[in-house]
Each structure stands twice: as structure tokens, then as C-alpha cells.
């Protein structure tokens, strides 16, 4: 698990994680919604960098396979919670996003820790849903900023957020039978790869 911990991709993932306190400080300490949204947007836009470099540099590691998605989910959950507190996102939308993330994360944790399910990879549709939501959330934040262009970002946020939310729940539900299949196949003795959204 800890072989290859000190690598360029894992360092980038760590830097992205360390940007989370900066985001919170800008949002609450400086009360600058636009700057906070730009930081969050930059973190969303660089989500692919660590994975790409891991494959490009031949530095794929078991630790990185766990560390990267864990950081992504932590960033997402903390950011949305902070924006709820700030009042910069529709409450029903934020709760729907968080509920999906927490339910799928809990299911994954139980299946892995209790039933020894092998790691399940993210599907293409799961990545699309995450990308849409990760850009919709900062869009909502800018949309509530009171700037002259706020209304435009509200529209963009809805255009990205609604399909992202629907797709995320659809892939999350589709994940259930594949988790059951992975568990039924024998947990750690399963040799073939099972692909699903995580």
C-alpha cells in the first residue's frame, strides 16, 4: 500500500489538499466569494493532473489509487458544506449532492472494510458527473456574489448542475449491483477487474 508514496502525482494531490484551508480562509476570512470560487474551480480543473502524471511517469501506486479519490471527495464535501454555510448555493441542490456522496462513500467503505471488496474503478459517466458538479458548485458561489456577471454564472451553474446531479445519482444507483457482484465473487480472491462509479 505504501510503496511509491513519495512520487510527483501524490505530491500534487497533497498540494491540492493543502489548498482547502486557503479556500476556506478566502471564503470566510476575506469574505471574497469570487476568489474562493476561482480557487475551487482551479482545484476542480486540476483534478485530472495527478492521475495523468501517474500514468505518464510510470508512478501509479496503490496508495495513490486510494489517496487521490479520497482527497477529491474530501475537497468536494468540505467545499459544498462551506458554501451552504455561506449561503451561496441552493440548499436542496447541495443536500442532494452531499447525500449521494455520503451514501456512496459509506457503501464503498462498508463493502471494502467489512466484506473485503477489491477496489472498484470509476466509470467514464461517473467522471463526467463529477466534472459537471465540480464546475457547477463554484458557479453557484459566483452567482451569489452580487457582481454584475453573477446572473450569468447562476445560469451556467444550473445548466451544469442539473445534468450533473441526475447523472451522479444514476451512476450511484448503478453502482449497487456491481458492488454486490464484487462481494459475491469472493472479495480479495476476485481476480478480474470490476468497473463502476465510486
PLY file of the C-alpha trace (Angstrom):
ply
format ascii 1.0
element vertex 198
property float x
property float y
property float z
element edge 197
property int vertex1
property int vertex2
end_header
0.00 0.00 0.00
2.72 2.50 0.94
5.17 1.63 -1.84
5.65 4.64 -4.10
4.14 7.13 -1.64
6.80 9.75 -2.42
6.00 10.50 -6.03
5.16 13.54 -8.15
1.45 12.61 -8.55
0.99 12.09 -4.81
2.76 15.39 -4.12
0.32 17.18 -6.44
-2.60 15.50 -4.68
-1.17 16.68 -1.35
-0.83 20.26 -2.65
-4.46 20.19 -3.77
-5.46 19.04 -0.29
-3.43 21.84 1.34
-5.32 24.36 -0.81
-8.52 23.51 1.07
-7.66 25.70 4.11
-6.77 28.51 1.69
-10.20 28.21 0.09
-11.90 28.33 3.50
-9.86 31.35 4.57
-10.66 33.27 1.40
-14.36 32.41 1.66
-14.85 33.14 5.35
-11.81 35.15 6.44
-11.65 37.51 3.46
-15.33 37.13 2.57
-14.41 37.02 -1.11
-16.81 34.69 -2.90
-15.37 35.22 -6.37
-11.77 34.48 -5.33
-12.92 31.43 -3.34
-14.86 30.19 -6.36
-11.81 30.64 -8.58
-9.68 28.61 -6.16
-12.31 25.88 -6.11
-12.55 25.98 -9.89
-8.78 25.63 -10.17
-8.85 22.62 -7.84
-11.60 21.11 -9.99
-9.75 21.82 -13.23
-6.56 20.14 -11.95
-8.37 17.02 -10.76
-7.01 15.03 -13.72
-3.38 16.15 -13.42
-2.20 13.73 -10.73
-3.74 10.71 -12.45
-2.33 11.72 -15.82
1.18 12.19 -14.41
1.00 8.90 -12.53
0.40 7.07 -15.80
2.77 9.25 -17.84
5.68 8.92 -15.39
5.00 5.31 -14.54
4.35 6.24 -10.90
0.99 4.56 -10.40
0.78 3.25 -6.82
-1.81 1.54 -4.65
-1.52 4.43 -2.20
-2.21 6.95 -4.97
-5.24 4.98 -6.15
-6.76 5.47 -2.69
-5.28 8.89 -1.80
-6.40 10.72 -4.95
-10.14 9.86 -4.89
-10.22 10.31 -1.11
-8.83 13.83 -1.41
-11.21 14.59 -4.28
-14.22 13.52 -2.21
-12.97 15.40 0.88
-12.46 18.60 -1.13
-15.90 18.27 -2.66
-17.76 17.59 0.60
-15.98 20.28 2.63
-16.34 22.86 -0.14
-20.09 22.27 -0.55
-20.62 22.33 3.22
-18.74 25.64 3.45
-20.78 27.14 0.61
-24.00 26.03 2.32
-22.89 27.93 5.43
-22.05 30.91 3.24
-25.48 30.72 1.64
-24.02 30.59 -1.85
-25.82 27.51 -3.18
-29.47 26.32 -3.27
-29.89 24.20 -0.13
-31.88 21.40 -1.78
-29.29 21.03 -4.51
-26.38 20.93 -2.07
-28.12 18.37 0.15
-28.87 16.16 -2.86
-25.20 16.26 -3.90
-23.89 15.62 -0.39
-26.38 12.81 0.26
-25.21 10.98 -2.85
-21.53 11.43 -1.96
-22.01 10.28 1.63
-24.21 7.30 0.77
-21.93 6.02 -1.97
-18.85 6.65 0.17
-20.40 4.77 3.11
-21.40 1.86 0.89
-17.89 1.71 -0.52
-16.29 1.82 2.92
-18.51 -0.98 4.31
-18.03 -3.15 1.22
-14.26 -2.70 1.38
-13.63 -2.91 5.12
-16.27 -5.46 6.14
-16.64 -7.60 3.03
-13.08 -7.15 1.71
-14.31 -6.00 -1.68
-11.49 -5.17 -4.14
-11.14 -1.55 -5.25
-13.70 -0.56 -7.88
-12.69 1.90 -10.58
-14.63 4.99 -11.62
-16.61 4.80 -14.85
-16.49 7.40 -17.59
-20.02 8.56 -16.75
-19.06 8.86 -13.10
-16.18 11.13 -14.08
-18.47 13.23 -16.28
-20.96 13.66 -13.42
-18.19 14.69 -11.02
-16.74 17.17 -13.51
-20.13 18.81 -14.11
-20.79 19.19 -10.40
-17.28 20.40 -9.59
-17.73 23.30 -12.00
-21.37 23.93 -11.12
-20.62 24.46 -7.42
-18.17 27.36 -7.85
-20.58 28.72 -10.46
-23.29 28.93 -7.82
-20.86 30.67 -5.50
-20.01 33.35 -8.06
-23.69 33.58 -8.92
-24.45 34.65 -5.34
-21.61 37.19 -5.19
-23.62 40.23 -6.24
-21.21 41.03 -9.06
-22.56 42.33 -12.37
-21.93 38.97 -14.04
-23.46 36.90 -11.20
-26.68 36.10 -13.10
-24.72 34.60 -15.99
-22.87 32.27 -13.63
-26.14 31.26 -11.98
-27.45 30.15 -15.37
-24.24 28.28 -16.18
-24.31 26.61 -12.76
-27.84 25.31 -13.34
-27.00 24.14 -16.87
-24.10 22.12 -15.48
-25.58 21.22 -12.12
-28.88 19.62 -13.06
-27.48 17.07 -15.55
-24.53 16.50 -13.21
-26.83 15.77 -10.28
-29.06 13.42 -12.28
-26.09 11.59 -13.73
-24.37 11.29 -10.36
-27.42 9.64 -8.77
-27.93 7.39 -11.79
-24.32 6.15 -11.66
-24.53 5.80 -7.88
-27.59 3.55 -8.14
-25.97 1.58 -10.97
-23.04 1.03 -8.61
-25.12 -1.09 -6.17
-25.43 -4.32 -8.22
-21.76 -4.13 -9.19
-20.73 -3.89 -5.54
-22.92 -6.92 -4.78
-21.31 -8.76 -7.69
-17.81 -7.93 -6.45
-18.64 -9.14 -2.93
-20.32 -12.32 -4.19
-17.34 -13.08 -6.42
-15.17 -13.72 -3.42
-13.80 -10.41 -2.14
-9.98 -10.40 -2.18
-9.84 -13.62 -4.20
-11.54 -11.98 -7.15
-9.04 -11.67 -9.98
-10.96 -9.86 -12.71
-11.48 -6.09 -12.63
-14.92 -4.74 -11.86
-15.69 -1.25 -13.08
-18.22 1.07 -11.51
-18.65 4.63 -10.30
-17.08 5.41 -6.90
0 1
1 2
2 3
3 4
4 5
5 6
6 7
7 8
8 9
9 10
10 11
11 12
12 13
13 14
14 15
15 16
16 17
17 18
18 19
19 20
20 21
21 22
22 23
23 24
24 25
25 26
26 27
27 28
28 29
29 30
30 31
31 32
32 33
33 34
34 35
35 36
36 37
37 38
38 39
39 40
40 41
41 42
42 43
43 44
44 45
45 46
46 47
47 48
48 49
49 50
50 51
51 52
52 53
53 54
54 55
55 56
56 57
57 58
58 59
59 60
60 61
61 62
62 63
63 64
64 65
65 66
66 67
67 68
68 69
69 70
70 71
71 72
72 73
73 74
74 75
75 76
76 77
77 78
78 79
79 80
80 81
81 82
82 83
83 84
84 85
85 86
86 87
87 88
88 89
89 90
90 91
91 92
92 93
93 94
94 95
95 96
96 97
97 98
98 99
99 100
100 101
101 102
102 103
103 104
104 105
105 106
106 107
107 108
108 109
109 110
110 111
111 112
112 113
113 114
114 115
115 116
116 117
117 118
118 119
119 120
120 121
121 122
122 123
123 124
124 125
125 126
126 127
127 128
128 129
129 130
130 131
131 132
132 133
133 134
134 135
135 136
136 137
137 138
138 139
139 140
140 141
141 142
142 143
143 144
144 145
145 146
146 147
147 148
148 149
149 150
150 151
151 152
152 153
153 154
154 155
155 156
156 157
157 158
158 159
159 160
160 161
161 162
162 163
163 164
164 165
165 166
166 167
167 168
168 169
169 170
170 171
171 172
172 173
173 174
174 175
175 176
176 177
177 178
178 179
179 180
180 181
181 182
182 183
183 184
184 185
185 186
186 187
187 188
188 189
189 190
190 191
191 192
192 193
193 194
194 195
195 196
196 197
